[in-house]
Amino acid sequence: MFFLGERLPTRERKKEITHAALEIINTEGFSSLTIRKIARRNNISEAAIYRHFQSKKEIIDHLCSILFIDNPVISWIQKRRGNPFDLLEKAMEQQLAWIEDNPLFTAILFQEELFLEYPDIREKFNFYRGYKEKTIEQLISTAQEQGLVARDVNPRIFTLLYMGSIRISVLRWRNEGFSYSLKGEAKKITGELFKLLRSAQN
């Protein structure tokens, strides 16, 4: 007989459902994710899941919202106050720390199959990525106006290097089974990147 888990508060149940979805994506891949598998993993009925999410797509969309909206970096970098080097270093530290504390979310970051199936979710990714890129570009441009960053630094290219460094670091960390501290990478990466910002001033 199929065992039905105890009734949980809405917030806890949604958290349980999304965590199970992440586990399935991580271990079996996005194509293996189904409502039935999520239900079985949580010992609840499929109907219990549909009380909280109308579809698999809605679960994925919820995960993406957590990844971008609840991620502390998004709200933090909006401030854009203080020394640009400190801001960029802190932003990367927070980004990598959040990912290290939530490693299963890396499955969402590197699931191209997911984006092919749900183009509107791809658009959400592109929107938030574009927002972060614009924020960093503006930060570099402002720092150049203040004489803190070399004038011949291209803000757009630097931003691509900055964000690309995060992505590659996270991908390598995931591929190596989360076997080391990702947080420790931030200062190493920003240290090298900041040489580019300062080099032309020397």
RATADA-V580186 format. One record per residue. N is the residue number from 1. RES is the residue in one letter. PSI is psi in degrees with one decimal (NA if undefined). D_CENTER is the distance of its C-alpha to the mean C-alpha in whole Angstrom. Layout:
BEGIN
n = [N & N]
res = [RES & RES]
psi = [PSI & PSI]
d_center = [D_CENTER & D_CENTER]
END
This chain:
BEGIN
n = [1 & 2 & 3 & 4 & 5 & 6 & 7 & 8 & 9 & 10 & 11 & 12 & 13 & 14 & 15 & 16 & 17 & 18 & 19 & 20 & 21 & 22 & 23 & 24 & 25 & 26 & 27 & 28 & 29 & 30 & 31 & 32 & 33 & 34 & 35 & 36 & 37 & 38 & 39 & 40 & 41 & 42 & 43 & 44 & 45 & 46 & 47 & 48 & 49 & 50 & 51 & 52 & 53 & 54 & 55 & 56 & 57 & 58 & 59 & 60 & 61 & 62 & 63 & 64 & 65 & 66 & 67 & 68 & 69 & 70 & 71 & 72 & 73 & 74 & 75 & 76 & 77 & 78 & 79 & 80 & 81 & 82 & 83 & 84 & 85 & 86 & 87 & 88 & 89 & 90 & 91 & 92 & 93 & 94 & 95 & 96 & 97 & 98 & 99 & 100 & 101 & 102 & 103 & 104 & 105 & 106 & 107 & 108 & 109 & 110 & 111 & 112 & 113 & 114 & 115 & 116 & 117 & 118 & 119 & 120 & 121 & 122 & 123 & 124 & 125 & 126 & 127 & 128 & 129 & 130 & 131 & 132 & 133 & 134 & 135 & 136 & 137 & 138 & 139 & 140 & 141 & 142 & 143 & 144 & 145 & 146 & 147 & 148 & 149 & 150 & 151 & 152 & 153 & 154 & 155 & 156 & 157 & 158 & 159 & 160 & 161 & 162 & 163 & 164 & 165 & 166 & 167 & 168 & 169 & 170 & 171 & 172 & 173 & 174 & 175 & 176 & 177 & 178 & 179 & 180 & 181 & 182 & 183 & 184 & 185 & 186 & 187 & 188 & 189 & 190 & 191 & 192 & 193 & 194 & 195 & 196 & 197 & 198 & 199 & 200 & 201 & 202]
res = [M & F & F & L & G & E & R & L & P & T & R & E & R & K & K & E & I & T & H & A & A & L & E & I & I & N & T & E & G & F & S & S & L & T & I & R & K & I & A & R & R & N & N & I & S & E & A & A & I & Y & R & H & F & Q & S & K & K & E & I & I & D & H & L & C & S & I & L & F & I & D & N & P & V & I & S & W & I & Q & K & R & R & G & N & P & F & D & L & L & E & K & A & M & E & Q & Q & L & A & W & I & E & D & N & P & L & F & T & A & I & L & F & Q & E & E & L & F & L & E & Y & P & D & I & R & E & K & F & N & F & Y & R & G & Y & K & E & K & T & I & E & Q & L & I & S & T & A & Q & E & Q & G & L & V & A & R & D & V & N & P & R & I & F & T & L & L & Y & M & G & S & I & R & I & S & V & L & R & W & R & N & E & G & F & S & Y & S & L & K & G & E & A & K & K & I & T & G & E & L & F & K & L & L & R & S & A & Q & N]
psi = [141.1 & 125.9 & 131.2 & 124.3 & 165.0 & 156.4 & 125.1 & 157.8 & 152.1 & -47.2 & -43.5 & -39.5 & -42.4 & -38.7 & -40.7 & -42.6 & -47.1 & -34.2 & -42.1 & -39.8 & -42.8 & -41.6 & -41.7 & -44.2 & -41.1 & -42.1 & -29.7 & -15.2 & 157.4 & -36.9 & -20.3 & -6.2 & 122.3 & 158.7 & -38.7 & -44.3 & -38.7 & -43.6 & -45.9 & -39.9 & -30.7 & 1.4 & 44.0 & 170.2 & 159.8 & -34.2 & -34.8 & -34.8 & -41.7 & -14.1 & -20.1 & -30.4 & 134.2 & -21.8 & 170.6 & -39.0 & -39.6 & -33.7 & -46.1 & -42.4 & -38.5 & -41.4 & -40.6 & -36.2 & -40.7 & -44.6 & -37.6 & -41.1 & -43.3 & -15.9 & 123.1 & -21.5 & -39.2 & -50.7 & -32.4 & -44.4 & -11.7 & -26.9 & -46.9 & 46.5 & 147.1 & -173.8 & 127.9 & -33.5 & -41.5 & -40.5 & -45.7 & -40.5 & -44.1 & -40.4 & -43.4 & -40.0 & -45.3 & -39.9 & -49.6 & -34.2 & -41.3 & -43.1 & -40.6 & -36.1 & -16.6 & 59.9 & -28.6 & -23.1 & -14.6 & -23.6 & -32.4 & -38.0 & -30.2 & 33.2 & 83.3 & -31.2 & -36.1 & -44.3 & -32.8 & -37.1 & -33.2 & 83.1 & -32.3 & -28.3 & -35.5 & -41.4 & -38.0 & -44.2 & -47.3 & -35.9 & -50.9 & -34.8 & -42.0 & -38.2 & -45.2 & -41.0 & -46.0 & -39.7 & -45.2 & -40.8 & -44.4 & -38.5 & -44.4 & -42.9 & -42.6 & -40.9 & -33.8 & -40.4 & -30.4 & -0.8 & 16.5 & -20.3 & 141.0 & 139.8 & -28.5 & 7.1 & 130.0 & 111.5 & -38.2 & -43.7 & -41.5 & -40.9 & -41.0 & -40.3 & -40.9 & -52.6 & -34.8 & -34.7 & -39.4 & -47.2 & -46.3 & -39.7 & -42.2 & -41.3 & -43.6 & -41.9 & -43.6 & -45.4 & -25.4 & 19.4 & 29.9 & 38.0 & -0.7 & 172.3 & 120.1 & -30.7 & -34.7 & -12.0 & -23.8 & -52.1 & -34.9 & -45.6 & -50.5 & -32.8 & -43.3 & -41.4 & -36.5 & -23.0 & -34.2 & -38.3 & -31.0 & -17.5 & -42.5 & -12.4 & -17.3 & NA]
d_center = [39 & 36 & 34 & 33 & 31 & 31 & 30 & 27 & 27 & 24 & 21 & 22 & 22 & 19 & 17 & 19 & 19 & 15 & 15 & 18 & 16 & 13 & 16 & 18 & 15 & 15 & 19 & 20 & 18 & 17 & 20 & 22 & 20 & 23 & 24 & 26 & 24 & 22 & 26 & 27 & 24 & 25 & 29 & 29 & 30 & 28 & 30 & 28 & 25 & 26 & 27 & 23 & 22 & 24 & 22 & 20 & 18 & 18 & 16 & 13 & 13 & 13 & 10 & 8 & 10 & 9 & 5 & 6 & 10 & 10 & 7 & 10 & 9 & 10 & 13 & 14 & 14 & 16 & 19 & 20 & 23 & 24 & 24 & 22 & 22 & 21 & 18 & 16 & 17 & 16 & 13 & 12 & 13 & 11 & 8 & 9 & 11 & 8 & 7 & 10 & 11 & 9 & 10 & 10 & 7 & 7 & 10 & 8 & 6 & 10 & 12 & 14 & 17 & 15 & 15 & 18 & 19 & 18 & 18 & 17 & 14 & 13 & 15 & 12 & 9 & 12 & 13 & 10 & 10 & 13 & 13 & 11 & 14 & 17 & 16 & 16 & 19 & 21 & 21 & 22 & 25 & 26 & 26 & 28 & 30 & 31 & 32 & 29 & 27 & 30 & 31 & 30 & 27 & 25 & 22 & 20 & 21 & 20 & 16 & 16 & 17 & 15 & 11 & 13 & 13 & 10 & 9 & 13 & 12 & 10 & 12 & 15 & 14 & 13 & 16 & 18 & 17 & 15 & 19 & 18 & 17 & 14 & 14 & 17 & 16 & 15 & 19 & 20 & 18 & 18 & 22 & 22 & 21 & 23 & 26 & 25 & 25 & 28 & 30 & 32 & 33 & 35]
END
